[in-house]
């Protein structure tokens, strides 16, 4: 399967130059070769998989089942794609508790409870102000707050 080029280009969040996105993958199934059609390359997957699943084949298989469930939902049509999207967002919500942002938010919350913050540094005030300054969503984005 030979990839043809779309006119669409993408600027990664890391600030690198825009890249042309092919209209189709280079091969019918992913291979060991880099394919610019992928949303995430092997290295990106391995950053998560190696430490989390390397010594836990049962967890790796469970994760593969989850990915298969998402794939099947997306392939089932628009309603399945919506459910897959909702499930991915829920996964991000669950993963949030393991992030540095969550750890810092909890530390800030504790400082607030101990009455050690200036009013302008209280968590709700900071978060609302920051969210209010966020860049507007791109046209065509259907994420809901």
C-alpha positions as MATLAB code, in Angstrom:
seq = 'XXXXXXXXXXXXXXXXXXXXXXXXXXXXXXXXXXXXXXXXXXXXXXXXXXXXXXXXXXXXXXXXXXXXXXXXXXXXXXXXXXXXXXXXXXXXXXXXXXXXXXXXXXXXXXXXXXXXXXXXXXXXXXXXXXXXXXXXXXXXXXXXX';
ca = [
       0.000    0.000    0.000;
       1.724    3.165   -1.194;
       1.012    6.334    0.777;
      -0.128    9.401   -1.071;
       0.392   12.836    0.405;
      -2.394   15.006    1.785;
      -2.192   18.748    1.638;
      -2.609   18.811    5.435;
       0.396   19.482    7.611;
       0.841   19.353   11.333;
       2.975   21.284   13.781;
       3.916   19.033   16.692;
       3.519   20.447   20.194;
       7.295   20.303   20.607;
       7.638   23.307   18.267;
       9.361   21.472   15.405;
       8.641   22.372   11.803;
       5.414   21.312   10.165;
       5.444   17.887    8.549;
       3.323   16.587    5.729;
       0.887   13.890    6.838;
       0.418   11.062    4.356;
      -3.132   10.169    3.314;
      -2.539    6.495    4.128;
      -0.016    4.329    5.986;
       3.036    3.024    4.135;
       1.993   -0.598    4.785;
      -1.283   -2.370    5.487;
      -0.190   -3.068    9.105;
       2.427   -1.231   11.201;
       5.990   -2.498   10.769;
       9.362   -1.881   12.411;
       9.940    0.887    9.848;
       8.992    4.465   10.681;
       5.652    5.482    9.188;
       4.739    9.190    9.301;
       1.069    8.177    9.267;
       1.364    7.059   12.907;
       0.189    9.460   15.615;
       2.885    8.068   17.941;
       6.047    6.224   16.928;
       7.609    3.152   18.562;
       9.826    5.249   20.815;
       6.820    7.069   22.252;
       5.068    3.788   23.024;
       8.181    2.251   24.549;
       8.680    5.171   26.944;
       5.514    3.936   28.653;
       5.577    0.237   27.898;
       9.130   -0.636   28.912;
       9.010    0.476   32.566;
       5.336   -0.311   33.135;
       4.873   -3.599   31.333;
       8.277   -5.166   30.627;
       8.198   -7.559   33.582;
       4.427   -7.964   33.647;
       3.167   -9.937   30.637;
      -0.367  -10.154   32.068;
      -0.588   -6.363   32.278;
       0.826   -6.084   28.751;
      -1.877   -8.445   27.486;
      -4.579   -6.495   29.355;
      -3.334   -3.273   27.789;
      -3.362   -4.934   24.342;
      -7.007   -5.954   24.964;
      -7.860   -2.361   25.885;
      -6.237   -1.098   22.678;
      -8.154   -3.715   20.690;
     -11.433   -2.651   22.321;
     -10.718    0.993   21.392;
      -9.795   -0.004   17.829;
     -13.002   -2.017   17.418;
     -15.103    0.820   18.821;
     -13.553    3.321   16.396;
     -14.100    0.946   13.480;
     -17.749    0.403   14.443;
     -18.687    3.929   13.375;
     -19.345    7.406   14.769;
     -21.006    6.300   18.002;
     -18.202    3.823   18.708;
     -15.616    6.507   17.941;
     -17.336    8.815   20.443;
     -17.241    6.086   23.084;
     -13.563    5.395   22.339;
     -12.793    9.120   22.672;
     -14.677    9.288   25.970;
     -12.794    6.215   27.202;
      -9.447    7.775   26.238;
     -10.324   10.960   28.112;
     -11.254    8.854   31.139;
      -7.862    7.146   30.870;
      -6.185   10.564   30.911;
      -8.207   11.461   34.005;
      -7.020    8.300   35.737;
      -3.398    8.832   34.674;
      -3.462   12.415   35.953;
      -3.079   11.219   39.560;
       0.384    9.881   38.665;
       1.659   13.132   37.128;
       3.871   15.835   38.556;
       1.013   18.296   37.936;
      -1.192   16.266   40.294;
       1.532   16.079   42.933;
       2.071   19.843   42.767;
      -1.667   20.534   42.805;
      -1.980   18.462   45.971;
       0.958   20.293   47.547;
      -0.699   23.610   46.668;
      -3.976   22.355   48.137;
      -2.229   21.403   51.371;
      -0.631   24.857   51.598;
      -4.097   26.329   51.093;
      -5.591   24.166   53.864;
      -2.765   25.206   56.198;
      -3.570   28.877   55.419;
      -0.041   29.467   54.076;
      -0.994   31.129   50.760;
      -1.751   34.654   49.697;
      -5.348   34.981   48.456;
      -4.200   35.398   44.833;
      -2.288   32.078   45.108;
      -5.223   29.979   46.317;
      -5.784   26.926   44.099;
      -9.214   27.743   42.663;
      -8.217   31.321   41.899;
      -4.972   30.237   40.193;
      -6.632   27.502   38.188;
      -9.531   29.648   37.003;
      -7.154   32.434   35.943;
      -4.879   30.026   34.100;
      -7.765   28.272   32.347;
      -9.162   31.674   31.376;
      -5.842   32.554   29.703;
      -5.696   29.299   27.728;
      -5.485   29.549   23.975;
      -8.849   29.155   22.272;
      -9.669   25.765   20.791;
      -8.806   25.270   17.149;
     -11.648   25.359   14.647;
     -13.236   21.953   14.266;
     -12.352   20.843   17.795;
     -15.342   19.263   19.479;
     -13.921   18.823   22.977;
     -16.341   19.864   25.663;
     -15.375   21.425   28.981;
];
